[in-house]
């Protein structure tokens, strides 16, 4: 595809699915090394809706016992962050005493992940690690470490591979960037 039109915006190819798959392969090697052979059963927490594709691909590559749960957070409207984080669906599992691996599609400022990590720790999680497919280092404002990062990208608006523009584009297997 040369371009994709979603609502009133045009997007052009940016990251091919094969590059995303390679990054997930590398992430899974690190995560498997950290969790393989542990006695506890960690929770893999998918941050809906954006991380659905990433979490699904990562799950196929993890080779240790784990449980999957979800939470739905929202901070974007249109092409920009509102700066306000809303929890639109609560946690689907109890995190008390559990190791939690948060699966996020993209981290920009880091505010959402900082809030979520603190929420999980406040609810009694034993350990919380952040795993993101994409990171925008130019706008990352946090001192909180990100444990697993698939790839870094410039601070541009993207869709595809779970990411959307006002609800559209999540099902595109590659990542597209807003045409300038």
For each residue, the residues with C-beta under 8 A, 3 or more apart:
1: 4 13 174
2: 12 13
3: 10 11 12 13 176 179
4: 1 10 11 12 159 160 169 172 176
5: 9 10 11
6: 9 11 159 165 166 168 169
7: 165 166 168
8:
9: 5 6 79 165 178 179
10: 3 4 5 178 179
11: 3 4 5 6 14 158 159 160 165 169 176 177 178 179
12: 2 3 4 176 177 179
13: 1 2 3 16 174 176 177
14: 11 156 158 160 174 175 176 177
15: 19 20 151 153 158 161 174 175
16: 13 19 20 174
17: 20 21 161 173 174
18: 21 22
19: 15 16 22 23 151
20: 15 16 17 23 24 57 133 150 151 161 174 175
21: 17 18 24 25 57
22: 18 19 25 26
23: 19 20 26 27 133 150 151
24: 20 21 27 28 54 57 58 61 133 150
25: 21 22 28 29 61
26: 22 23 29 30 150
27: 23 24 30 31 58 131 148 149 150
28: 24 25 31 32 58 61 62
29: 25 26 32 33
30: 26 27 33 34 148
31: 27 28 34 35 58 62 101 131 148
32: 28 29 35 36 61 62 63 64
33: 29 30 36
34: 30 31 129
35: 31 32 38 42 62 64 66 99 101
36: 32 33 63 64
37: 64
38: 35 42 64 99
39:
40: 98 99 126
41: 65 66 67 98
42: 35 38 64 66 67 98 99 100 101
43: 66 67 68 69 93 95 98 99 100 101
44: 55 58 59 62 66 67 68 69 101 103
45: 69 70 71 91 93 100 101 102 103 120
46: 51 52 55 68 69 70 71 103
47: 50 51 70 71 72 73 102 103 104 105 112 116
48: 51 52 70 71 72 73 89
49: 52 72 162 164 170
50: 47 54 104 105 106 162 163 164 170
51: 46 47 48 54 55 103 104 105 133 162
52: 46 48 49 55 56 162 170
53: 56 57 105 161 162 170
54: 24 50 51 57 58 103 104 105 133 150 161 162
55: 44 46 51 52 58 59 68 103
56: 52 53 59 60
57: 20 21 24 53 54 60 61
58: 24 27 28 31 44 54 55 61 62 103 131
59: 44 55 56 62 68
60: 56 57
61: 24 25 28 32 57 58
62: 28 31 32 35 44 58 59 66
63: 32 36
64: 32 35 36 37 38 42
65: 41
66: 35 41 42 43 44 62 101
67: 41 42 43 44 93
68: 43 44 46 55 59
69: 43 44 45 46 91 92 93
70: 45 46 47 48 89 91 92
71: 45 46 47 48 87 89 90 91 92 116
72: 47 48 49 87 88 89
73: 47 48 85 86 87 88 112 116
74: 85 86 88
75: 81 82 83 84 85 86 111 112
76: 79 80 81 82
77: 80 82
78: 165 166
79: 9 76 157 165 178
80: 76 77
81: 75 76 108 109
82: 75 76 77
83: 75 111
84: 75
85: 73 74 75 111 112 115
86: 73 74 75
87: 71 72 73 90
88: 72 73 74
89: 48 70 71 72 92
90: 71 87
91: 45 69 70 71 94 95 123
92: 69 70 71 89
93: 43 45 67 69 98
94: 91 98
95: 43 91 98 100 120 123 124 125
96: 123 124 125
97: 124 125 126
98: 40 41 42 43 93 94 95 125 126
99: 35 38 40 42 43 125 126 127 128 129
100: 42 43 45 95 120 125 127 128 129
101: 31 35 42 43 44 45 66 129 131 148
102: 45 47 113 116 117 120 128 129 130 131
103: 44 45 46 47 51 54 55 58 131 132
104: 47 50 51 54 107 112 113 130 131 132 133
105: 47 50 51 53 54 132 133 134 161 162 163
106: 50 132 133 134 135 136 158 163
107: 104 110 112 113 130 132 134 135 136 140 146 149
108: 81 136 139 140 155
109: 81 112 139 140 141 142
110: 107 113 114 140 141 142 144 146
111: 75 83 85 114 115 141 142
112: 47 73 75 85 104 107 109 115 116
113: 102 104 107 110 116 117 130 132 142 144 146
114: 110 111 117 118 142 144
115: 85 111 112 118 119
116: 47 71 73 102 112 113 119 120
117: 102 113 114 120 121 128 130 144
118: 114 115 121 122
119: 115 116 122 123
120: 45 95 100 102 116 117 123 125 128
121: 117 118 124 125 128
122: 118 119
123: 91 95 96 119 120
124: 95 96 97 121
125: 95 96 97 98 99 100 120 121 128
126: 40 97 98 99
127: 99 100
128: 99 100 102 117 120 121 125
129: 34 99 100 101 102 147 148
130: 102 104 107 113 117 144 145 146 147 148
131: 27 31 58 101 102 103 104 147 148
132: 103 104 105 106 107 113 135 146 148 149 150
133: 20 23 24 51 54 104 105 106 150 151 161 162
134: 105 106 107 150 151 152 153 158
135: 106 107 132 140 146 149 150 151 152 153
136: 106 107 108 139 140 152 153 154 155
137: 140 152
138: 154 155
139: 108 109 136 155
140: 107 108 109 110 135 136 137
141: 109 110 111
142: 109 110 111 113 114
143:
144: 110 113 114 117 130
145: 130
146: 107 110 113 130 132 135 149
147: 129 130 131
148: 27 30 31 101 129 130 131 132
149: 27 107 132 135 146 152
150: 20 23 24 26 27 54 132 133 134 135
151: 15 19 20 23 133 134 135
152: 134 135 136 137 149
153: 15 134 135 136 156 158
154: 136 138
155: 108 136 138 139
156: 14 153 177 178
157: 79 165 177 178
158: 11 14 15 106 134 153 163 175 176 177 178
159: 4 6 11 163 164 165 168 169 170 172 175 176 178
160: 4 11 14 163 169 170 172 173 174 175 176
161: 15 17 20 53 54 105 133 172 173 174 175
162: 49 50 51 52 53 54 105 133 170
163: 50 105 106 158 159 160 169 170 175
164: 49 50 159 167 168 169 170
165: 6 7 9 11 78 79 157 159 168 169
166: 6 7 78
167: 164 170
168: 6 7 159 164 165
169: 4 6 11 159 160 163 164 165 172 176
170: 49 50 52 53 159 160 162 163 164 167
171:
172: 4 159 160 161 169 175 176
173: 17 160 161
174: 1 13 14 15 16 17 20 160 161
175: 14 15 20 158 159 160 161 163 172
176: 3 4 11 12 13 14 158 159 160 169 172
177: 11 12 13 14 156 157 158
178: 9 10 11 79 156 157 158 159
179: 3 9 10 11 12
180:
